[in-house]
Amino acid sequence: MGSLFRSEEMALCQLFLQSEAAYACVSELGELGLVQFRDLNPDVNAFQRKFVNEVRRCDEMERKLRYLEKEIKKDGIPMLDTGESPEAPQPREMIDLEATFEKLENELREVNQNAEALKRNFLELTELKHILRKTQVFFDESVPAVYKSSTSHSSNKYRRYLQMADNQNEDEQAQLLGEEGVRASQPGQNLKLGFVAGVISREKLPAFERMLWRACRGNVFLRQAMIESPLEDPTNGDQVYKSVFIIFFQGDQLKTRVKKICEGFRATLYPCPEAPADRREMAMGVMTRIEDLNTVLGQTQDHRHRVLVAAAKNLKNWFVKVRKIKAIYHTLNLFNLDVTQKCLIAECWVPLLDIETIQLALRRGTERSGSSVPPILNRMQTFENPPTYNRTNKFTKAFQALIDAYGVASYREMNPAPYTIITFPFLFAVMFGDIGHGAIMALFGLWMIRKEKGLAAQKTDNEIWNIFFGGRYIIFLMGVFSMYTGLIYNDIFSKSLNIFGSHWHVSYNKSTVWNNKMLQLSPATSDYEGTPYPFGMDPIWQVATSNKIVFQNAYKMKISIIFGVLHMIFGVVMSWHNHTYFRNRLSLIYEFIPQLVFLLLLFFYMVLLMFIKWNRYAATNKMPYTESCAPSILITFIDMVLFNTPKTPAQGCEVYMFWGQHFIQVVFVLIALGCIPVMLLGKPIKIMQARKLANVQPITGADAEVGGMSNGGGGGGHGGAGHHDEEEMSEIFIHQGIHTIEYVLGSVSHTASYLRLWALSLAHAQLAEVLWTMVLSIGLNKEGWYGGVFVTVVFAFWAILTVGILVLMEGLSAFLHTLRLHWVEFQSKFYLGQGYAFQPFSFDSIIENGGSASGDAE
Amino acid sequence: MGAAILPILFFTSLWAAVGIAGPIFTPRGPNQKLIKCLLVLTATCCWLFWLCCYLAQMNPFIGPKLTRSAIYIISKSWNNPLKEG
């Protein structure tokens, strides 16, 4: 098995497949997911490829499946998803699948059309029913209006009147017209009122009325009533509110005008009989027809439901099968047909360690297809740059993704991912250090890890959740390390734990305490026990709110630089591994050694000074090693580099920490400065000399040094693998110059950049303290039962702020800064990152991506 | 002023157990090298972090500045009674 420390060795292979066996073999390789095919027909149009018809058929099948899916989703039927992946079916099975889908689609379309027609019918009948009801109301209303004018209230008269109204429809119109109208119609003119009744959607009603009024010059009479229940639109199933209207007019001209306006406003007109008896008959007929229609509609819907339920059982399965078939044909399109037209040739990148597995898979495929000719896997020599393949499992995948996000590693260079698994959470924890917040984070990560199977099965589109879930191992590790650094910083929700007993004691007497608002303990007296708190920061510092920061700043700044310099040295040492692997002797001697020496002599020396200062100076020592004489390391360093004479120290103190420091410092700085021209000119001059030698003796015995010209960013091929492009000498000098300046200036700026470890941990601690003093402590102040209620509310507020600001926001911020430290400060020391990722032809990844349109391997 | 030998011995041996003995006893498997690397890195980082905190407090230059109420609470709860006078 390959390891994560370097990317896998890849080989370019040629694959000869018999045409009959090709489909089955590619199917097996797809299940395996270890082979990246190259496109052997790059200049061929997509429509001219060999298997374009099959791909088209697959597209058609997918379209039908999508239609089915849409219908199933519309009805809300759950689709069974077992999560298992069926194998790609044989080519002959494809025809069966096509037939099944065709049948299903046709059936469904037919059912839908029928349902639509029925619904339309139903709508018309319903509207007619409403019209009949409402128009009755219109005509009824006119009766009491006239009746009111008469004075007697006899019920007999009323009943007689109704009878009259029933039997004589002419009288109705007479009633509507009113007295004047009747008189006006006497001269024998045919002034019979015509009417039309119909239904219009409520929104259009006001405009309809206005249009009628304007067009007919106010000579029509409109009555309308709302239909309370909404009606279903047959085409799209929307619920629409409509109103019934009835328009009375005189004469044929108005009639045509009214009809035209109704058409324009898409009002549906219905033939409404004039006589009330006819209307009642019609109403009853309509009701029976509605009942019948309802039953038929119900049966149609049942049938549709049954069809869909049957389809839903297999839908996911079919989707997977169709996508696999399409992927196989896309891949087959990449192959070349050889001269004899008998076999297909493919070129692919395979990991060297997996060649056995791949050959087994190919053999399986040939057996399944019943072909006799075994496939041939031939390894080819090539100068091309192979893809970078890192074999990851579910744990290492996330960390590898972090590294790849910056740049995929060059082929076979050192992979920073395995170290990132620990250094990333650790540096995060240095910035985040709080037991409580770390515990929250660790528990969240742990929950996601415990439930990972279940959570992974629910495929959501929520990007943020997917990001959190993908990084569950990172979150868990960050939380655990944060708990450790929190223990060392002795900070749990801004309070300290006193496990071992503080090593600082108050030795003032009561009157001194009574008379002074603030008192400082002294390390020179018995206030300090003499030995430090065994694990982490002494708990008294959290109590000393006024000068806690002064003490902790000095501590945190020093550890930031210590860890920063060590991280960078680690990075430079990684470049040694790269140079030795690629047999790049020139880089090893003229780049790695001066770089390491520079870093060690300047910055690691500064780290050593820190340790010496911690050790030598103490409040209980005698001069010159008492604490007031402790020199500032920063000033010492600056004076060292600039060759300044240090400022005269206070009385009794000395400038230097140890004997010989001045001499050592001068020597170190001179050597470090001497490294710079070596870095700048060493390699280019050597290359120049080698070229001159090669020119004088035209023996193209590939000199390892010439061959190993991977300067300033050229990708690393195998060492000594022939000649690269001959770069201009000036280019080489420029590249080297840029590289050197980047490194030298970078070493200063990157060292200072690690101070963000201090800055963020300070910010985090202060935010936690603010939440305590301003929120939670106020809640805990109140007594009594209402204090209990109050603290519950305050606690809720505090908890929301803690999770939202301190865990989420600060966590995100520290994550980002740690990522930057890794990507820039660490990786710039050795990482080239100019490779391209290995993208194998794998059914799993294709199906996960939802079967994108071009499911091909590249 | 200085370091007490017991904590140093204890914590150094603890992280040595993780970082030196741990890799010796990792089970064989495809990830053995990786696990060894992780153990060594964890032990180094954690031990160094503890050591820096210990060394920084070994010879402090200043002492904590406490308010009156803080001194009072300390005298009660940390078993550090104030002297009479």
Interface residues (C-beta under 8 A of the other chain):
Chain A: M1 S3 L4 F5 N393 T396 P418 Y419 I421 I422 T423 F426 V430 Y484 T485 I488 Y489 N498 G501 S502 W504 H505 V506 S507 Y508 N509 K510 S511 V513 W514 N516 K517 M518 L519 Q520 L521 S522 P523 D527 Y528 G530 T531 P532 Y533 P534 F535 G536 M537 D538 I540 W541 V543 A544 T545 S546 N547 K548 V550 F551 A554 Y555 K558 I559 I562 F563 L566 F611 W614 N615 Y617 A618 A619 T620 N621 E627 A630
Chain B: M1 G2 A3 A4 L6 P7 F10 F11 P30 N31 K33 L34 C37 L38 L41 T42 C45 C46 L48 F49 W50 C52 C53 Y54 L55 A56 Q57 M58 N59 P60 F61 I62 G63 P64 K65 L66 T67 R68 A70 I71 Y72 I73 I74 S75 W78 N80 L82 K83 E84 G85
